[in-house]
Amino acid sequence: MIRKIIFYENHFIDLYSAQNEKFKTKIQYVFELIRQVERIPEKFLKNLSGHKGLYEIRISYQSESHRIFCCFDEGKLVVLFNFFCKKSQKTPPNELEKADRLMKEYFLTKR
């Protein structure tokens, strides 16, 4: 295993648990890629410019785009924050603000 994935609070888990089994399987597939592939294709994980340290995990399922915001900690740990269905080309500003806030909280509480 190259990376470990953890969840910050319940922001991701609450939404994940409400999904159907096929979609959960797709999410697990992408998580396995992130855990084990050294260079993850941008199709699955993208650095968000303008948001230092914030990334989005990208999952397409049944013609919908889903995003899970995350960051790296200690180089190998992926911390998951919020999760939403992307309905347009532009990421909703409130979701980005929430992810930025959660990432700052995570690093503050870790100290």
C-alpha positions in Angstrom: 0.0 0.0 0.0 1.3 3.4 -1.0 -1.3 5.6 0.8 -3.7 5.3 3.6 -7.2 7.0 3.4 -8.8 8.4 6.5 -12.0 10.4 7.0 -12.2 13.7 8.8 -15.3 13.7 11.0 -18.5 12.3 9.3 -18.8 14.7 6.3 -17.9 12.0 3.8 -19.3 8.9 5.6 -22.8 10.3 6.1 -23.3 10.8 2.4 -21.4 7.7 1.4 -23.7 5.5 3.5 -26.8 6.8 1.7 -25.5 5.6 -1.7 -26.5 2.5 -3.5 -24.2 -0.5 -3.6 -23.1 -0.1 -7.2 -22.0 3.4 -6.6 -20.2 2.5 -3.4 -18.4 -0.2 -5.4 -17.2 2.5 -7.9 -16.1 4.7 -5.0 -14.1 1.8 -3.5 -12.5 1.1 -6.9 -11.2 4.7 -7.1 -10.0 4.6 -3.5 -8.0 1.4 -4.3 -6.4 3.3 -7.2 -5.5 6.1 -4.8 -4.1 3.7 -2.2 -2.0 1.7 -4.6 -1.0 3.6 -7.8 2.0 5.8 -7.5 1.0 8.3 -10.2 -2.8 8.7 -10.1 -4.3 9.9 -13.3 -5.9 13.3 -13.2 -9.1 11.7 -14.3 -9.4 10.4 -10.7 -7.5 12.9 -8.6 -6.9 16.5 -9.4 -5.1 19.3 -7.6 -7.3 22.4 -7.2 -5.4 25.5 -8.3 -6.0 28.4 -6.1 -6.7 26.2 -3.1 -3.4 25.3 -1.6 -3.2 21.6 -0.7 -6.8 20.8 -1.7 -7.5 18.0 -4.2 -10.7 16.5 -5.6 -11.3 12.8 -6.1 -13.3 12.5 -9.3 -15.9 9.8 -9.7 -18.3 9.4 -12.6 -21.3 7.2 -12.2 -24.4 6.9 -14.3 -23.6 10.1 -16.3 -23.2 12.2 -13.1 -19.9 13.6 -11.8 -19.2 13.3 -8.1 -16.4 15.0 -6.2 -14.8 14.2 -2.9 -12.5 16.9 -1.5 -9.4 15.7 0.2 -5.8 16.6 1.1 -2.5 14.8 1.7 -1.0 14.7 5.1 2.6 13.5 5.7 2.8 12.7 2.0 1.0 9.4 2.1 -2.2 9.9 4.0 -5.3 11.1 2.2 -7.9 12.9 4.4 -11.4 13.0 3.0 -13.7 15.9 3.6 -17.0 16.7 1.8 -18.6 14.8 -1.0 -21.2 16.1 -3.5 -22.7 15.6 -7.0 -21.3 18.2 -9.4 -24.2 19.5 -11.5 -22.3 22.0 -13.7 -18.9 22.7 -15.1 -18.1 25.0 -12.2 -17.6 23.7 -8.7 -20.1 25.3 -6.3 -18.2 28.0 -4.2 -19.9 26.9 -1.0 -18.5 23.3 -1.4 -15.0 24.7 -2.0 -15.3 27.0 1.0 -16.5 24.1 3.2 -13.6 22.0 2.0 -11.1 24.8 2.7 -12.6 25.2 6.2 -12.5 21.5 7.0 -8.9 21.2 5.8 -7.9 24.1 8.1 -9.8 22.6 11.0 -8.2 19.2 10.4 -4.6 20.6 10.6 -5.4 22.8 13.6 -6.9 19.9 15.6 -4.0 17.6 14.6 -1.4 19.9 16.3 
